[in-house]
């Protein structure tokens, strides 16, 4: 005789059923594309709003100056393009001068990077080198570059070499200071580990301190990149011989009271500095972004 076991049936009381809230579906998550667009909009909107405000103030000041007969002091923003970049002759002069200034700035920056990193490595390996020479690096940074420009022109002439030397002088200290800071900021426990393994100074430098200092080195590169552009423009402004750069154009437009062309040349120089700074920022992310997070 076979017996069948009935499954227990739970009967819920009316009071419990009434107190149980109804099940509601979870809220729909926003799509990834929507989140990405919102994040990009939140990132772009503030600087665009500031730009709109600045352009509005610029137009208001320009209109007021034009009404008083002093419109040459500040042209309308659109005149930088109509009379500057979009003018065939002026636009060609600006881009050719900008190309020459870029060559001077990059040459000076490359030399400053080599000298600065080598100098910092020598100071990190030998304390007596740091005690003997670091004070002179600080003094070089404290001397106004405009005070050194006449001496550079007097000693090295007024052409390409003198402009490169000005770039080196103004861009050298950030490379030295940031590289030295990175080399000296290695964790002590890691140094002790290499010391226990009886590693020589060259091994410690190539395997530990130099890789650990890469983030600081790239910070110095970005800082020196902007200063190198400033040095190239200052050199062009004071050294009129040789091929004219963007600094020479700025000086010429200033003397002729060509305000629209002057503002266009200044904007081109500004964009050059931003482009070089952004390039080294991208290079830093490519080189050390995978294993180094500045926010951590």
Secondary structure, DSSP 8 states (H G I E B T S, - for coil): -------------HHHHHHS-----------HHHHHHHHHHHHHHHHHHHHHHHHHHHHHHHHHHHHTT-GGGS--TTHHIIIIITSHHHHHHHHHHHHHHHHHHHHHHHHHHHHHHHHHHHHHH-HHHHHHHHHHHHHHHHS-HHHHHHHHHHHH-SSHHHHHHHHHHHHHHHHHHHHHHHHHTS-HHHHHHHHHTT--HHHHIIIIIHHHTHHHHHHHHHHHHHHHHHHHHHHHHH--SSS--HHHHHHHHHHTT-HHHHHHHHHHHHHHHHHHHHHHHHHHHHHHTTT--TT-
